[in-house]
Amino acid sequence: MSETSPAEHDEPVLERLHRQDTRLDHYIDRYAARAHGMTASAIRALFAVANRPEVVSLAGGMPNITDLPLDVVGSVLNELVFTDGRRAMQYGSGQGEPAIREAICELMRLENITAHPDDVMVSVGSQQGLDLLTRIFCNPGDVVICEAPSYVGALGVFRSYQCEVVHVAMDEQGLNPSALADALRALRRAGRTVKLLYTIPNYHNPAGVTQSLDRRLELLQLAERADLLVVEDNPYGLLGFDGEPIPALRSLNEHQVIYLGSFSKTFAPGFRVGWVLAPHAVREKLVLAQEAATLCPPVFSQFAVAAYLANHDWRGQIKVFREMYRERRDAMISGLTSHMPTGTTWTYPEGGFFVWLTLPPGIDSHAMLPRAVTARVAYVPGTAFYADGFGSRHMRLSYCFPTPERIIEGTRRLGEVLEYEARMLEIFGTAVESENDRRALGPREAPGPDQP
Ligand SMILES: Cc1ncc(COP(=O)(O)O)c(C=O)c1O
């Protein structure tokens, strides 16, 4: 028996569907142009599977806070509530609380940076600092230069402000200044406005490399000559495993460099406390943008981080984190050395969380991901770290979270998947598009917030 009314029988199917509005998103026609680039990734669903305990996830870039002494944090928070709770739970300054800005300046001294608390603005993680910087500097269509590859969360910010990202080559020594000079010349010839250079000099996410001092000096000379504003994003700077840290770009030039810092990796990401250190005029503009966005960064979090720094041996805690990550880096490198097939190469991180893997020609890390997850190992395909669809021969492996034994097991499983892909390639030839085809296809979407 038919459930439809006689009138519906007469109506053409397409018109009826349209009337019923079968679109998944009823509001699709109303979004601002800047929202169109904000799309959920098809690989998010796979990452939900990747979070199952039987899968070794080398995908997630979450800080490992297992070693954080919860009793210490608990008593710091307890005391804060009872001694200063009313101030801590009130609105505060748009620039951030004076005590935490002073502590931030002390912390930055570890990287040779001399700064006044007046030039610091507290942000909701360094991620918000980057968002506000882009908001105050970039019009739609402006160019932001980024390393190739670059941090997926930064690409998302630039996309959301409709900037055009131009990637510049990097290698084992970080961003290559002569490639940057070439890009700047080409952009100038094309009449493009370059607003920012976004760079991660230390323990790069996702590439795992650190820029050498010579290159830093060369880069800054070039930035001065071209009057290029450099945004130095440095969340991993204090998590180096070997030797002395290389001076931060900001410590070598205070006019051309805006510095982004964070407590997410040296303390805990859940407090969402980061900061921007900027020349005075920029800092003033940033505070106005911060007030428009949030009124003020969360006061309770700032008090909590300041109290933790004042009452706990945070330098000792950073050493504990470093040793824990170093052990995992060693496990990752030893696993890769034992299990990767010929033709695979990888970077050797001297700090931070990530290794960047380059696959033998013809193997596509994006296409391979479902098979890897079936084999109970996950990674982030390289395409997530490019704005232009490049990166299919690469993947990011994180060693920050799993135990060393699980990391080695993960590399063993990955090695098996790669051997299988190589055999298929031998038998059937390459079914994947070349990097150039992939570029033409445009960007892949961001993988999701838990793979930062
Ligand atoms: C390079 C880089 N910048 C910024 C961030 C954001 O950090 P935060 O937690 O301070 O917002 C991350 C997080 O993983 C990162 O890897």
The ligand as a Tripos MOL2 file, in Angstrom:
@<TRIPOS>MOLECULE
LIG
   16    16     1     0     0
SMALL
NO_CHARGES

@<TRIPOS>ATOM
      1 C1         54.0620   23.4240   15.5330 C.3       1 LIG1
      2 C2         52.9030   23.6250   16.4480 C.ar      1 LIG1
      3 N1         52.4360   24.8470   16.6590 N.ar      1 LIG1
      4 C3         51.4010   25.0820   17.4720 C.ar      1 LIG1
      5 C4         50.7570   24.0510   18.1110 C.ar      1 LIG1
      6 C5         49.5810   24.3720   19.0020 C.3       1 LIG1
      7 O1         49.9350   24.2680   20.3190 O.3       1 LIG1
      8 P1         49.0650   24.8810   21.5000 P.3       1 LIG1
      9 O2         48.6130   23.7290   22.3050 O.co2     1 LIG1
     10 O3         49.9880   25.7970   22.2350 O.co2     1 LIG1
     11 O4         47.9250   25.6330   20.9070 O.co2     1 LIG1
     12 C6         51.1960   22.7390   17.9220 C.ar      1 LIG1
     13 C7         50.5010   21.6250   18.5650 C.2       1 LIG1
     14 O5         50.7860   20.4950   18.3940 O.2       1 LIG1
     15 C8         52.3030   22.5200   17.0620 C.ar      1 LIG1
     16 O6         52.7840   21.2970   16.8430 O.3       1 LIG1
@<TRIPOS>BOND
     1     1     2 1
     2     2     3 ar
     3     2    15 ar
     4     3     4 ar
     5     4     5 ar
     6     5     6 1
     7     5    12 ar
     8     6     7 1
     9     7     8 1
    10     8     9 2
    11     8    10 1
    12     8    11 1
    13    12    13 1
    14    12    15 ar
    15    13    14 2
    16    15    16 1
@<TRIPOS>SUBSTRUCTURE
     1 LIG1         1 GROUP 0 **** ****
